[in-house]
Amino acid sequence: MWGIAGDSPDAMREMRDAFDIQMPLLHDPSNNLLFQYQEAMAFPTGAYPHHFVIGRDGTVIYSNNRYDADALNAVLQAELD
């Protein structure tokens, strides 16, 4: 699992430290990945932050612009099983 953001590296480090984020954070200054997956969605929201889970086959298997720990954990667990 990775976090991907277009923020500056300094802002990303501040966020990581403030929220004790343990996953790797990837810098995408042009937001190319965000745009790639927004275009793949049936109803792109443009909401930020947005959570995506990419399946083993490279397709989006979960997308949500609200934090729903139960739904996110269920999708992750199913993909890892």
Phi and psi in degrees as a GROMACS rama.xvg file:
@    title "Ramachandran Plot"
@    xaxis  label "Phi"
@    yaxis  label "Psi"
@TYPE xy
-132.959  150.842  TRP-2
-98.6599  138.301  GLY-3
-125.873  129.709  ILE-4
-145.436  152.647  ALA-5
-96.0301  2.03261  GLY-6
-65.0524  166.776  ASP-7
-65.8236  153.819  SER-8
-55.5502  -37.7135  PRO-9
-63.7481  -43.3944  ASP-10
-64.4288  -37.6242  ALA-11
-65.5065  -41.0859  MET-12
-63.4915  -41.4463  ARG-13
-62.097  -43.9218  GLU-14
-64.0318  -44.7937  MET-15
-56.6997  -47.1377  ARG-16
-70.1176  -40.9658  ASP-17
-64.8815  -36.1312  ALA-18
-107.19  8.36118  PHE-19
50.9167  48.3231  ASP-20
-73.7089  127.154  ILE-21
-99.8779  -17.7749  GLN-22
-82.2167  156.824  MET-23
-63.9942  143.406  PRO-24
-111.095  129.207  LEU-25
-107.166  136.356  LEU-26
-91.1861  122.861  HIS-27
-128.432  76.2164  ASP-28
-60.5399  -26.5047  PRO-29
-95.8731  1.01565  SER-30
57.9696  30.031  ASN-31
-58.8252  -42.1618  ASN-32
-65.967  -41.6622  LEU-33
-58.7184  -47.7998  LEU-34
-65.193  -37.445  PHE-35
-60.1464  -45.8746  GLN-36
-81.0382  -28.4112  TYR-37
-61.865  -40.5283  GLN-38
-67.7959  -26.2002  GLU-39
-80.9  -13.8821  ALA-40
-83.8426  147.534  MET-41
-67.6646  -38.4336  ALA-42
-131.629  77.1719  PHE-43
-60.9955  131.477  PRO-44
-94.4315  -28.5969  THR-45
72.5046  2.11965  GLY-46
-68.9956  146.889  ALA-47
-137.781  132.395  TYR-48
-76.054  162.731  PRO-49
-133.252  135.61  HIS-50
-102.19  128.879  HIS-51
-124.479  143.176  PHE-52
-118.476  124.421  VAL-53
-99.5123  124.268  ILE-54
-72.5532  171.04  GLY-55
-58.0731  -27.7967  ARG-56
-87.7015  2.87334  ASP-57
89.2369  3.30824  GLY-58
-96.3819  156.648  THR-59
-75.1396  119.756  VAL-60
-108.12  -7.14379  ILE-61
-156.12  138.715  TYR-62
-150.169  130.676  SER-63
-158.097  141.189  ASN-64
-103.402  13.4382  ASN-65
-125.137  150.296  ARG-66
-81.2405  115.234  TYR-67
-127.475  90.1149  ASP-68
-57.553  -42.0673  ALA-69
-63.2049  -47.3349  ASP-70
-65.467  -43.29  ALA-71
-63.8546  -45.8693  LEU-72
-62.8617  -39.197  ASN-73
-63.0698  -44.0199  ALA-74
-65.205  -45.2809  VAL-75
-62.1832  -44.8711  LEU-76
-62.9563  -42.9126  GLN-77
-62.6656  -39.0279  ALA-78
-70.9785  -32.0325  GLU-79
-81.8945  -21.3502  LEU-80
